[in-house]
Amino acid sequence: MPITVNLDVMMAKRKISAGELAEKIDITPANLSILKNNKAKAVRFSTLEALCDALDCQPGDILEFTREEK
């Protein structure tokens, strides 16, 4: 998939655990894990907003587009 979720990088930079972040943004640890491990098919804007607020970052710090070779 050409969209990569760099959530683990931002979490490490902010020194926040998955459990703490899940609690802060009010999602289950299982759903955060799906996002973190690049298994999500979609992300709600409300979730992205909560992540950016909790991690004090921009959406581009979390999501990265990589063009696939044709």
GUTIBA-891439 format. One line per field, with one value per residue (C-alpha): x, y, z; residue in one letter; chain. Coordinates in nm, 2 decimals, always signed. Example, Ala and Ser with C-alpha at 12.3 -4.5 7.8 and 13.67 -1.06 7.14 Angstrom:
REM GUTIBA-891439
u = (+1.23, +1.37)
v = (-0.45, -0.11)
w = (+0.78, +0.71)
vextor = (A, S)
vovo = (A, A)
END
This chain:
REM GUTIBA-891439
u = (+0.00, +0.14, +0.04, +0.26, +0.16, +0.46, +0.28, +0.55, +0.81, +0.60, +0.52, +0.89, +0.98, +0.71, +0.80, +0.44, +0.33, +0.05, -0.17, -0.13, -0.20, -0.50, -0.64, -0.57, -0.74, -1.02, -0.97, -0.91, -0.55, -0.64, -0.75, -0.44, -0.23, -0.41, -0.32, +0.03, +0.10, -0.02, -0.32, -0.59, -0.79, -0.90, -0.85, -1.13, -1.04, -1.16, -0.90, -0.63, -0.71, -0.70, -0.36, -0.21, -0.34, -0.21, +0.13, +0.16, +0.23, +0.09, -0.09, +0.22, +0.43, +0.21, +0.11, +0.36, +0.28, +0.53, +0.47, +0.46, +0.68, +0.48)
v = (+0.00, +0.34, +0.50, +0.42, +0.50, +0.62, +0.62, +0.42, +0.68, +0.97, +0.77, +0.70, +1.07, +1.17, +0.89, +0.77, +0.41, +0.25, +0.20, +0.56, +0.70, +0.47, +0.60, +0.97, +0.95, +0.72, +0.42, +0.06, -0.06, -0.32, -0.04, +0.16, -0.15, -0.19, +0.17, +0.14, -0.18, -0.05, -0.28, -0.02, +0.03, +0.38, +0.64, +0.87, +1.24, +1.26, +0.99, +1.16, +1.49, +1.32, +1.16, +1.49, +1.67, +1.40, +1.37, +1.75, +1.68, +1.73, +1.46, +1.44, +1.34, +1.03, +0.95, +0.91, +0.85, +0.64, +0.60, +0.24, +0.13, +0.05)
w = (+0.00, -0.09, +0.24, +0.53, +0.89, +1.09, +1.42, +1.60, +1.51, +1.65, +1.96, +2.02, +1.96, +2.22, +2.46, +2.48, +2.51, +2.30, +2.60, +2.71, +2.36, +2.31, +2.64, +2.55, +2.21, +2.34, +2.11, +2.20, +2.22, +1.95, +1.71, +1.78, +1.70, +1.37, +1.28, +1.41, +1.22, +0.88, +0.88, +0.87, +0.55, +0.65, +0.92, +1.04, +1.04, +1.40, +1.49, +1.29, +1.46, +1.81, +1.72, +1.60, +1.91, +2.15, +1.97, +1.90, +1.53, +1.18, +0.98, +0.75, +1.05, +1.08, +0.72, +0.43, +0.06, -0.14, -0.51, -0.62, -0.91, -1.23)
vextor = (M, P, I, T, V, N, L, D, V, M, M, A, K, R, K, I, S, A, G, E, L, A, E, K, I, D, I, T, P, A, N, L, S, I, L, K, N, N, K, A, K, A, V, R, F, S, T, L, E, A, L, C, D, A, L, D, C, Q, P, G, D, I, L, E, F, T, R, E, E, K)
vovo = (A, A, A, A, A, A, A, A, A, A, A, A, A, A, A, A, A, A, A, A, A, A, A, A, A, A, A, A, A, A, A, A, A, A, A, A, A, A, A, A, A, A, A, A, A, A, A, A, A, A, A, A, A, A, A, A, A, A, A, A, A, A, A, A, A, A, A, A, A, A)
END
